[in-house]
Amino acid sequence: METVFLATTGDRHLQVVGGLTALERRVRECAKRGARRVIVAAAPVEFPRPLPVLVEFVSAETPAPAGAAIERADVIGGIELADGAEADATRKRAEWALIRGMNKSYEGPVDALVNWRFSMRITRFLSRLSMAVTPNHVTMTAILLGLAAAFVATRGTYLAIAAAGVMLEINSILDSVDGELARLRYQFSKLGQALDNMSDDIVDNVFILGCAYALGGWWWWLGVGAAGGRAFVALTIYVAVWRKLGNADVMAYRWWFETDVATVDEQFDPKAITTWLRSLGRRDTYVFLWMLACVCALPHWVVVHGLVIATVNMSLFLAQTTVFRSKAWIRRA
């Protein structure tokens, strides 16, 4: 698809949906699908940000050139925007349809069943604010909330532990919001990717330490072992991916049993039993379980579960670096 011809009716393409005009959104969608040139049959407009594809404006009466794919500039999320009294209603339906498609193809079960009901509504609200409110701001807010949760957990009382669990779950929801907002408004960056991925490990490990501190005694040393083991494997993966790709895309990392997997969608094939087993170790799942444990006055579960994850990760890492060290581990996701 070299060229896309975008037709529209009136000024429908200038309506703002999810923080971007319909036209800018459609142009970026075309570029994402591989278009190198987009012809817009409408009066020229200025775009607030540089576009990843060449855009040419022609009059509304100009026919599409031969070989160009003809699409609409005023159809968002499968919904055609309207004029007049229907404009606001169709725009809202298109906005929600668009946001509902912002979930990750490899999301965990709690994200798919519970968290999206909160995260996508927050994303919808934030998308209507100024572009100055970025996904990185959401990520930093989530980090501060997660660290605060760990500190609250150290107080050791039932109310403190329960509140800490709920705060961590909100952190998990915000962890979805930053990615949804980035995909919705095309606000991607290497810094955002690094913050998003690394903050999860930092917050989780500090939270384990917070619960272990509250329990005291030998639970503290179990917490140190759990957090230390998890941090070691995570750091090793980050370093390996950064050296190979120059970014923090940890989803590009492959264990030895995934060396024939090319994409993330294949890596987390919903039909594969391994995907369902691995969902128990996905962050949305275990953070939700940690919250339930804290509300039930069982912070011990957080430490034990963290230790189990650390043990599994260390075992996989040792096998990765010794028995199967001749394999190539990093793919472009």
N, C-alpha and C positions, 0 to 999 in steps of 0.2 A: 504494500500500500504506500505508494510514493506521494500521492496528492489526495487531499480530502476537500470537497466543496461543501461549505456550510451555508445552508439557506435558513432564512428566518422570516417571521412575520412582524412587521412594525418594529417596536422596541423591546420585544419580549426577551431578546438575548441579553439585554442590559439589566434584567432583574437579578438581584443578589440572592444566591442560594448557597447556604453553608459557608458564608464569608467571602465567596467569589462571585463575580458576575457569571451568568450562564455561559456567556461567550468565552471568557477566560477558562472556565472549567472544561468546556468542550474542546477548546484548542489543546489544553494540557492532556486531556484524555486521548485525543488523536495522536499526540506526540508519544504518549506512553505506549500506544499500540504500534508504533513504528513509522508514523507518517513523517515525511520530511518537509512537506509544504502544505499549508492550509489556506484555502481561498475562502474569504468571507463575503457573502453577497449582502453587504450593508454599508452604511456610512462609517468611515474610519473612526476608531476610538483609541485612546491611549491606555496602555496596560500599566498597572502600578509596579509590576516586576518584570524582569526579562523573561522571555518565553524560550523554551527549549526547541522551538521549531520556527521556520520562516512563515510569517503571516502576511497575506496580501488581501487588500480590500478592493472589491469591485462593486459596481452598481447592482441594485436588486434585480434588474432586468437581464443582467449578463448570464448567458447559459453556462453550464458547467463544461469545462474542457473535456475532451475525449479521454477516457481512461481514468478519470477522477472518481473516487467514491463519493456519492452524494448523501449527505446526512443533514440533520437539523441542528441548528445552534440553540434552539429553544426547547429541546427535549432533554430533561435531566432525570436520571434514575428511571427511565422508561415512561415518564409523565411529561406531557406537553404543557408548557406554561401558557397561561391565558392572559387576556387583557381585561380591563374594566373590573366589574364586580367579582369576577371569578379569579382574578390575579392572585390575591392573597391566599385563597384556599388551595389553588394548584401549586403555588410556590411552597407552601407548608408541606403538602403531600410529597412533592419532589424532594424537599429537604430531608424529610424523614426516611424516604426510600433510599436516598443517597447515604445517609448516616447508618442505616441498617446494613449497608454493604461494606462498612468500614472495618468489620471484624476480621481478625486474622484467620486464614484458612487452617492454621494449626493450633487454634485456641484450645484450652483445656475445658473439661466438663463444667467447672464452676463458672468460668467466663461465659460459656455457651448457654448455661441454664439460669444463672443468677446475676452475675456482675454486670452484664450488658444492659440490664434493665435500669441500672443506675448510671453506668459510665456513659452510655450513649445520650442520655438526657443531659448530663453535664457537658458532654461534647457539643451538643446542639446549642446549649446556652452560650458556651464560650465562643463558638464559631460566629455568633452574632456580634461579638465585641470587636474592638479594634484589633487589627492585625498585629499590633504591638504586644498583645497577649499571646505568647508563643507556646508551643509544646514544651520548650525547655523550662518555662516558668511553672508549668504544671508538674514537670519532673522534679524541680527543686522543691516545690511545695510538698510533693509526696515524700521526698527524702527527709525533709524536716519533720514531717508528721511521723514517719517511721522511726526516726531516731528518738523523737519525743515519746513514742510508744514504748521503746526499750527502756528509757529512763523511768517512765511511770511504772513499768513492770518491776523495777528494782525496789520499789517501795514495799512490795511483798504482801500487802493486805489484799483481801478478796476483791474489794472494789477497784483497787489499783490494777490488779492482774486482769480483771474482766474488762476494765476500760482500755487497757493496753491492747488486749486482743481485738477489740472493736476498732481501735485506732489503726491497727495493722491491717485489718480488712479494708478500711477506707483507703489506706495506702495502696493496697492491691487494686482497688477500683480505679484510683487515680493513675495507676500504672498502665491501665488500659486506655484511659482518657488521652494521655499524651500521644500515644501511637495513633489513636483514632483521629485526633485533631491534626496531627502531621499528615496523615493520608488524606484527610478531608480538604485541607488547605494547601497541600503540596509544600509543606514547610519542613523539608528534610535537611539534616546536616550531620556531619560526622560527630560533632560535639554532642548533639542530641542523642544519637545512637549510642555513643559511649556512656553518656550519663544514664540513659534508660537501662542499659544492660548491667552496668557495674553497680548502679544504685541498688538493684534488687539484692545482689549478693551482700553488699555492705549492710543494708538494713536488716536482712534476715539473720546474718551472723551476729550483729549487735543485739538483735532481739533475743536470740538464743542465750547470749551472755547475760542479758538483763534478767531473763527467767532463772538462769542458773545462779546468778548472784542472789536473787530473792530467796531461792531454796537453800543456799548455803551448803556448807560441808562438802562432801565428795561430789555433790551435784555440780558445784562450781567447776571442778576439774573435768567432769564429763562435758560440760558446756564448752570449756576451753578446747577440749579435744574435738568436739563436733564443729565448732566455728573455725578452728585452725585447719582441720582437714578439708572442709568445704572451701575455705578461702584459698588454700594451696592449689587445689585442682582448678578452681575458677581462674586464678591468676595465670596459671600455666596455659590454659586455653586462650585467654585474652592475649597473652604474649605471642603464642603461636599464630593466631589469626592476624594480629597486627603485623607481624613480620611478613606474612604471606600476602595479605590483601591491603594492608595499610588502613584498616578500619577496625571497628569493634563488633563486627557482625558475627556473633558467636553461633548463629544458626547455620553458618557455613562450615562449622566443625563437624567432622564425622568420626564416630567410633569405628573400631575395626569391623563390626558386623554391619556397617552401613557404607562400606567402600564402593558398592555398586549403585548407590543412591545419588542422583544428580541434583534434585531439587528438594526444597523444604516440604513441598506438598507430597512428594514421594516418601520423604523421611517420616512424615506423620500421616501416612495413609490411614483414613478412618476404618478401613476394612481389615487392617492388620491387627492381630492380637497384641503385638508389641506396642502399638500406639496406645491401646487402652491400659496396658501395664505401666507404660511410661507416664501416663496421665497422673498416676499416684505420686509421681515425683515432680509434676509441674507446679509452678509457683501458685497459681490460682487455687489449686486443689489443696496443697498443704497449708497455705495461709488460712484458708477457710476452716480447715481442721484445727489449726492452732487457735483460731478465734474461739471455736466451740470448746476446746480444751480449757482455755483461759476462763471463759464464762462459767464452765463447770468446775472451776477451782482446781484444774489439773495442769499447771504449768510444767509438771514433770514430763508430760507427753511431748511438749515442745523440745525439750532437751533430748529425750530419747529418740524422737523422730529425726531431729537434726543429726544425732550421732549415727543413726541408720543410714541416712543419705550420705553422710561423710564417708562411712565405711564402704558403701556401694561405689561412690565416686572414686575413692582411692583404689579400690580393687580394679575398676575399669581402667583407671589411669596406669596402674602398674602393668596390667596386661597390654595396654596400648603401647607403652614405652619399652617393653621387654620382649614378650612373646611375638607381638605383631609389629615390631618397630620398622619393618621394611615397607609398610603400606604408606600410601599418601592419604592424608587426613582432611585436607581443607579443600572444599569446593566453592565455587562462586554460587551462592544461594540465589 
